[in-house]
Amino acid sequence: MKKEIIITKDGAHSLYIPKINETYHSVHGAISESMHVFIKNGLNHHTQKNLNILEIGFGTGLNALLTLIHSKKKKIQYNTLEPFPISKEIYSKLNFYNLTNYNKDSFIYLHTSDWEENIKISKNFTLHKLKSKLQNFNLKKKFDIIYFDAFAPEKQPEMWTKEVFEKCYNLIGSEGFLVTYCAKGVVKRTLQSVGFEIESLVGPPGKREMIRANKTTFQK
Ligand SMILES: C[S@@+](CC[C@H](N)C(=O)[O-])C[C@H]1O[C@@H](n2cnc3c(N)ncnc32)[C@H](O)[C@@H]1O
């Protein structure tokens, strides 16, 4: 599907897909959204030092980049699923490294490094990209955090079903949780129906709420 680069309110790029009228990030700020949902309420919320993270939708690599930048005090195995990787023509133009003071070549390497392999990006961060749909992904290993960053339920309803969340529940370890930018009532109820305990948190700019779905009890 054709994708266009857009500029969101915090100056960060995102992608727009005209065919489904959907963006990869919030138009209120791609970096602000990713920092709030996945770094502040995901990565930084987990008390463990060693973290096994699963991202649903590598896309532009923004969540991976921000996790890498904020991985200093942790040791992270970052697993990310992406059935439809973006092209070189697009990732080479994205401005995230500028805005985060990160090295351009290192950002590009997140995209060009091999798939289906562990790639040591830094002392604290190992990347494992998988060219697979969540629905076809199978692994016995458990994850501490799932970054659930699929397209919105109205645009990609097959990602927000009971079957998919059941799969996520089974992929998460006992102290783990899933975070997502979405806070729809129906999504909360579906997550609850498979056993998650829901926390409704203040959302990123432009959104009232977001969800953290805990495998067991709320984490403090
Ligand atoms: C909202 S975008 C977010 C991308 C990314 N996290 C970022 O920061 O750019 C959703 C991503 O999910 C990917 N995707 C689509 N179907 C998927 C599936 N069945 N399993 C996993 N990822 C999927 C899309 O290709 C897209 O890259």
The ligand as a MOL file (V3000), in Angstrom:
LIG
                    3D

  0  0  0     0  0            999 V3000
M  V30 BEGIN CTAB
M  V30 COUNTS 27 29 0 0 0
M  V30 BEGIN ATOM
M  V30 1 C 0.4140 1.7610 13.6990 0
M  V30 2 S 1.7380 1.0640 12.7630 0 CHG=1
M  V30 3 C 2.9760 1.2130 14.0170 0
M  V30 4 C 4.3530 0.9060 13.5840 0
M  V30 5 C 5.5210 1.1470 14.5110 0
M  V30 6 N 5.3700 0.6860 15.8500 0
M  V30 7 C 6.1020 2.5160 14.3820 0
M  V30 8 O 6.4130 3.1410 15.4020 0
M  V30 9 O 6.2780 2.9780 13.2640 0 CHG=-1
M  V30 10 C 1.2740 -0.6800 12.7200 0
M  V30 11 C 2.2820 -1.6270 12.1720 0
M  V30 12 O 1.8010 -2.9730 12.2990 0
M  V30 13 C 2.1570 -3.7160 11.1380 0
M  V30 14 N 1.2500 -4.8740 10.9950 0
M  V30 15 C 0.1840 -5.0030 10.1630 0
M  V30 16 N -0.4070 -6.2020 10.3170 0
M  V30 17 C 0.3000 -6.8570 11.2660 0
M  V30 18 C 0.2000 -8.1650 11.8340 0
M  V30 19 N -0.7840 -9.0090 11.4730 0
M  V30 20 N 1.1040 -8.5410 12.7720 0
M  V30 21 C 2.0870 -7.6720 13.1580 0
M  V30 22 N 2.2350 -6.4120 12.6480 0
M  V30 23 C 1.3490 -6.0170 11.7150 0
M  V30 24 C 2.0150 -2.6820 10.0310 0
M  V30 25 O 2.6900 -3.0720 8.8510 0
M  V30 26 C 2.5840 -1.4330 10.6850 0
M  V30 27 O 3.9630 -1.3470 10.4930 0
M  V30 END ATOM
M  V30 BEGIN BOND
M  V30 1 1 1 2
M  V30 2 1 2 3
M  V30 3 1 2 10
M  V30 4 1 3 4
M  V30 5 1 4 5
M  V30 6 1 5 6
M  V30 7 1 5 7
M  V30 8 2 7 8
M  V30 9 1 7 9
M  V30 10 1 10 11
M  V30 11 1 11 12
M  V30 12 1 11 26
M  V30 13 1 12 13
M  V30 14 1 13 14
M  V30 15 1 13 24
M  V30 16 1 14 15
M  V30 17 1 14 23
M  V30 18 2 15 16
M  V30 19 1 16 17
M  V30 20 1 17 18
M  V30 21 2 17 23
M  V30 22 1 18 19
M  V30 23 2 18 20
M  V30 24 1 20 21
M  V30 25 2 21 22
M  V30 26 1 22 23
M  V30 27 1 24 25
M  V30 28 1 24 26
M  V30 29 1 26 27
M  V30 END BOND
M  V30 END CTAB
M  END
